Amino acid sequence: MIFKPRTEPKELIILKTLRNRMDLSMAYQQNYISLKKGFEGELLFDLLLENIECECLVLNDLLLKVNNQTFQIDSLIMLKDAVYLLEIKNYSGNYSYKTDKIFLKDQAEITNPLIQLYRTESLLRQLFLKFQFKTSIHPLVIFINPEFTLYQAPHGVPFIFPSQLNGFIKKLHSSESEVPEDHIKTAERLLTLHIDENPYQQLPPYHYHQLRKGMYCACCQSFAISVQGKKCTCTSCGNKESVESAVVRNVKEFKLLFPNEKVTTSKIYEWCQIIDSRRRILRILKKNFKSTDILRRMHFE
């Protein structure tokens, strides 16, 4: 049972949006690529769990705090007799393991995921202690990418390699006991403690006036959009989208980037650029968003 579904990180969504409307520095570009690859790896793991038949609770993307320390969990699988704490990595290429360190083929060192895994395990254990919830925690690093190889990995480290994933899923399948009530209550408490806004987001400074205005294609991100009747057509890839859908998508993007700005007809008209009628914008806003009229100035939420 998926108790908490996975959602695309807000930081990734914002970076994806910004890179279409401004030039990102190399550091932010790399952060975007890293977040995107990590999220894709997590989705691949979710596909493996789609048809799982065992009685379990799956919680994804938890951001928690205990004893003034914040920690993040990629996936938590709660069974009757154990909890699997999973750190999912979408590494690809050839790596080697030497004296508790992991190196790329060119000898560049990367952070050993065990460092983060063991910290998370310790903090989760402290949180369970506060709950008076007793269970065994099995921390594991899941290497999801089939093109990943780690040479000289020592025996006994809690790594699940691509060739071992099917065996791990079968092991979960073999657990047929019903999840106890205290597990469900603990999962519910974890949900109430989940932090929605990640305090460690790495986003570039940006301002409304520096961002490129206009509507870009939902498929190829090209700004080569033409409006013909009720349709927006991308002249780069040929994708078609209704004008209403495109405007709504751009309003949501505007609200994501500028949560403290009021959504007005004039502002969205300026943001979208290619819609030639303010009245058309107004009709779409009235249909799809709740309106508020203060001192004859209408805005939408």
C-alpha positions as CSV (number, residue, x, y, z in Angstrom):
1,M,0.0,0.0,0.0
2,I,1.4,3.4,-1.0
3,F,0.9,5.4,2.1
4,K,2.7,8.5,0.8
5,P,3.1,8.8,-2.9
6,R,6.2,10.3,-4.5
7,T,6.0,13.8,-5.9
8,E,8.4,15.7,-8.1
9,P,10.6,17.9,-5.8
10,K,9.6,21.5,-5.8
11,E,13.2,22.5,-6.2
12,L,13.5,20.4,-9.4
13,I,10.2,21.9,-10.8
14,I,11.4,25.5,-10.2
15,L,14.9,24.8,-11.7
16,K,13.2,23.2,-14.7
17,T,11.1,26.3,-15.1
18,L,13.9,28.8,-14.6
19,R,16.2,27.2,-17.1
20,N,13.6,27.9,-19.8
21,R,13.4,31.6,-18.9
22,M,16.9,32.5,-17.8
23,D,20.6,31.5,-18.1
24,L,21.5,29.3,-15.1
25,S,25.1,29.1,-13.9
26,M,27.0,25.9,-14.3
27,A,26.5,25.1,-10.6
28,Y,22.7,25.4,-10.8
29,Q,22.7,23.5,-14.1
30,Q,24.5,20.6,-12.4
31,N,22.2,20.8,-9.5
32,Y,19.2,20.5,-11.9
33,I,20.8,17.5,-13.7
34,S,21.6,15.8,-10.4
35,L,18.0,16.3,-9.0
36,K,16.5,15.2,-12.3
37,K,18.6,12.0,-12.5
38,G,17.9,11.2,-8.8
39,F,14.1,11.7,-9.3
40,E,14.1,9.5,-12.4
41,G,15.9,6.8,-10.4
42,E,13.3,6.9,-7.7
43,L,10.5,6.6,-10.2
44,L,12.2,3.5,-11.6
45,F,12.3,2.0,-8.2
46,D,8.6,2.9,-7.7
47,L,7.8,0.9,-10.9
48,L,9.3,-2.2,-9.3
49,L,6.9,-1.8,-6.3
50,E,3.8,-1.2,-8.4
51,N,2.7,-4.8,-8.3
52,I,4.0,-5.8,-4.9
53,E,1.5,-8.1,-3.2
54,C,2.8,-8.2,0.3
55,E,1.1,-6.4,3.2
56,C,3.2,-3.3,3.7
57,L,3.2,0.4,4.0
58,V,5.3,2.5,1.6
59,L,6.2,6.1,2.4
60,N,8.1,8.1,-0.1
61,D,9.9,11.5,0.0
62,L,9.8,12.1,3.8
63,L,11.5,15.1,5.2
64,L,11.5,14.9,8.9
65,K,13.1,16.6,11.9
66,V,14.1,15.1,15.3
67,N,16.3,16.7,18.0
68,N,16.8,19.8,15.8
69,Q,18.2,17.7,13.0
70,T,16.5,17.4,9.6
71,F,16.7,14.3,7.5
72,Q,15.3,13.0,4.3
73,I,14.1,9.5,3.4
74,D,13.7,8.3,-0.2
75,S,11.5,5.3,0.6
76,L,10.4,3.6,3.8
77,I,8.8,0.2,3.6
78,M,7.0,-0.9,6.7
79,L,6.4,-4.7,7.2
80,K,5.1,-6.5,10.2
81,D,8.5,-7.4,11.6
82,A,10.8,-4.9,10.0
83,V,11.2,-1.5,8.4
84,Y,13.4,-1.1,5.3
85,L,15.0,2.3,5.0
86,L,16.0,2.9,1.4
87,E,18.5,5.4,-0.1
88,I,18.0,5.2,-3.9
89,K,20.9,6.1,-6.1
90,N,20.8,6.4,-9.9
91,Y,24.5,6.3,-10.5
92,S,25.7,5.0,-13.9
93,G,29.2,4.0,-15.0
94,N,32.2,2.3,-13.4
95,Y,33.1,2.9,-9.8
96,S,35.5,1.3,-7.3
97,Y,35.4,0.9,-3.6
98,K,38.6,1.5,-1.6
99,T,38.8,1.8,2.2
100,D,35.3,3.1,2.7
101,K,35.6,5.5,-0.2
102,I,34.0,5.3,-3.6
103,F,35.8,6.6,-6.7
104,L,34.8,7.1,-10.3
105,K,36.9,5.4,-13.0
106,D,39.0,8.6,-13.4
107,Q,39.7,8.4,-9.6
108,A,37.5,11.3,-8.7
109,E,36.0,10.6,-5.3
110,I,32.2,10.8,-4.7
111,T,30.4,10.9,-1.3
112,N,29.8,7.4,0.0
113,P,26.0,7.0,0.3
114,L,26.5,5.0,3.4
115,I,27.4,8.2,5.3
116,Q,24.0,9.7,4.6
117,L,22.2,6.3,5.1
118,Y,23.7,5.7,8.6
119,R,22.9,9.2,9.7
120,T,19.3,8.8,8.5
121,E,19.0,5.5,10.2
122,S,20.2,7.0,13.5
123,L,17.8,9.9,13.4
124,L,14.9,7.6,12.4
125,R,15.7,5.4,15.3
126,Q,15.6,8.4,17.6
127,L,12.2,9.4,16.2
128,F,10.8,5.9,16.7
129,L,12.1,6.0,20.2
130,K,10.0,9.1,20.8
131,F,7.0,7.3,19.3
132,Q,7.7,4.3,21.6
133,F,7.6,2.3,18.4
134,K,9.8,-0.8,18.4
135,T,10.9,-2.5,15.2
136,S,14.1,-3.5,13.5
137,I,15.4,-1.0,10.9
138,H,17.2,-2.4,7.8
139,P,19.1,0.4,6.0
140,L,19.9,-0.3,2.3
141,V,21.4,1.7,-0.6
142,I,19.5,0.7,-3.8
143,F,21.6,1.2,-7.0
144,I,18.8,1.3,-9.5
145,N,20.6,2.0,-12.8
146,P,21.4,-1.2,-14.7
147,E,24.5,0.5,-16.2
148,F,26.1,0.9,-12.7
149,T,29.1,-1.2,-11.6
150,L,31.0,-1.0,-8.3
151,Y,34.3,-2.9,-8.3
152,Q,35.9,-4.2,-5.1
153,A,32.7,-3.7,-3.0
154,P,33.3,-5.5,0.3
155,H,31.0,-8.2,1.6
156,G,28.5,-7.2,4.3
157,V,27.8,-3.6,3.2
158,P,24.1,-2.9,2.8
159,F,24.1,-2.4,-1.0
160,I,21.5,-3.7,-3.4
161,F,23.0,-3.8,-6.9
162,P,20.9,-3.8,-10.1
163,S,21.3,-7.6,-10.5
164,Q,20.0,-8.1,-7.0
165,L,16.8,-6.0,-7.3
166,N,14.5,-8.8,-8.4
167,G,15.7,-10.9,-5.5
168,F,15.0,-8.0,-3.1
169,I,11.5,-7.5,-4.4
170,K,10.8,-11.3,-4.2
171,K,11.9,-11.1,-0.6
172,L,9.3,-8.4,0.1
173,H,6.7,-10.5,-1.7
174,S,7.3,-13.4,0.7
175,S,6.1,-11.3,3.7
176,E,2.4,-12.1,3.9
177,S,1.6,-11.0,7.5
178,E,-0.9,-8.2,8.0
179,V,0.6,-4.8,9.0
180,P,-0.2,-4.2,12.7
181,E,-2.2,-1.2,13.8
182,D,0.7,0.4,15.6
183,H,2.6,0.5,12.2
184,I,-0.3,2.3,10.7
185,K,-0.4,4.8,13.5
186,T,3.3,5.3,13.2
187,A,3.0,5.9,9.5
188,E,0.3,8.5,10.1
189,R,2.5,10.2,12.7
190,L,5.3,10.4,10.1
191,L,2.9,12.0,7.7
192,T,1.9,14.7,10.2
193,L,5.6,15.4,10.8
194,H,6.6,15.6,7.2
195,I,8.0,19.0,6.2
196,D,6.6,20.3,2.9
197,E,9.1,23.0,2.3
198,N,12.7,21.8,2.0
199,P,14.9,24.4,3.8
200,Y,17.9,23.3,1.9
201,Q,16.8,24.1,-1.6
202,Q,19.5,25.5,-3.8
203,L,17.8,28.0,-6.1
204,P,19.4,31.0,-7.9
205,P,18.2,34.5,-7.2
206,Y,15.7,35.6,-9.8
207,H,13.3,38.5,-10.4
208,Y,10.2,38.9,-12.6
209,H,11.8,41.5,-14.9
210,Q,14.8,39.4,-15.7
211,L,12.8,36.3,-16.8
212,R,11.8,35.7,-20.4
213,K,8.1,36.2,-21.0
214,G,5.9,34.1,-23.2
215,M,4.5,30.6,-23.4
216,Y,6.7,27.7,-24.2
217,C,5.8,24.2,-25.5
218,A,4.9,21.7,-22.9
219,C,6.7,19.0,-24.9
220,C,9.9,20.5,-26.2
221,Q,10.1,23.8,-24.2
222,S,10.4,25.8,-27.4
223,F,9.0,29.4,-27.3
224,A,8.0,29.0,-31.0
225,I,4.3,29.0,-30.2
226,S,1.5,30.3,-32.5
227,V,-2.1,30.8,-31.4
228,Q,-4.8,29.8,-33.9
229,G,-8.3,29.9,-32.6
230,K,-8.6,27.8,-29.6
231,K,-5.3,26.0,-30.1
232,C,-1.6,26.8,-29.4
233,T,0.7,25.1,-31.9
234,C,4.4,24.6,-31.5
235,T,6.1,25.2,-34.8
236,S,9.2,23.3,-33.6
237,C,7.7,19.9,-32.7
238,G,4.1,20.3,-33.9
239,N,2.6,19.7,-30.4
240,K,-0.9,21.2,-30.0
241,E,-2.5,22.4,-26.7
242,S,-5.7,24.3,-26.1
243,V,-5.2,27.9,-25.3
244,E,-7.1,27.5,-22.0
245,S,-4.8,24.6,-20.9
246,A,-1.7,26.6,-21.9
247,V,-2.8,29.7,-20.0
248,V,-3.7,27.6,-16.9
249,R,-0.3,25.9,-17.1
250,N,1.5,29.3,-17.3
251,V,-0.6,30.7,-14.4
252,K,0.5,27.8,-12.2
253,E,4.1,28.4,-13.3
254,F,3.8,32.1,-12.4
255,K,2.3,31.2,-8.9
256,L,5.1,28.7,-8.3
257,L,7.9,31.2,-9.1
258,F,6.2,34.2,-7.4
259,P,4.0,32.8,-4.6
260,N,3.7,36.3,-3.0
261,E,2.6,38.1,-6.2
262,K,-1.1,38.5,-6.9
263,V,-2.4,36.9,-10.0
264,T,-4.1,39.5,-12.1
265,T,-5.4,39.7,-15.6
266,S,-2.7,42.3,-16.6
267,K,0.1,40.3,-15.0
268,I,-0.8,37.1,-16.8
269,Y,-1.4,38.9,-20.1
270,E,2.1,40.3,-19.8
271,W,3.5,36.9,-18.6
272,C,2.0,34.9,-21.5
273,Q,2.6,37.6,-24.2
274,I,1.2,35.8,-27.2
275,I,-2.5,35.9,-26.1
276,D,-3.8,39.0,-27.8
277,S,-6.9,39.6,-25.7
278,R,-7.0,40.6,-22.0
279,R,-10.7,39.5,-22.0
280,R,-9.7,36.1,-23.1
281,I,-7.2,35.9,-20.3
282,L,-9.9,37.1,-17.8
283,R,-12.4,34.5,-19.0
284,I,-9.9,31.7,-18.5
285,L,-8.9,33.0,-15.1
286,K,-12.5,33.2,-13.9
287,K,-13.2,29.7,-15.1
288,N,-10.2,28.0,-13.6
289,F,-9.3,30.0,-10.4
290,K,-11.1,31.5,-7.5
291,S,-11.5,35.3,-7.8
292,T,-11.2,37.9,-5.1
293,D,-12.3,41.5,-5.6
294,I,-10.7,44.0,-3.3
295,L,-11.3,47.7,-3.9
296,R,-12.3,46.9,-7.4
297,R,-9.0,45.2,-8.1
298,M,-9.6,41.5,-9.0
299,H,-7.0,38.8,-8.5
300,F,-7.1,35.1,-8.6
301,E,-6.0,32.2,-6.3
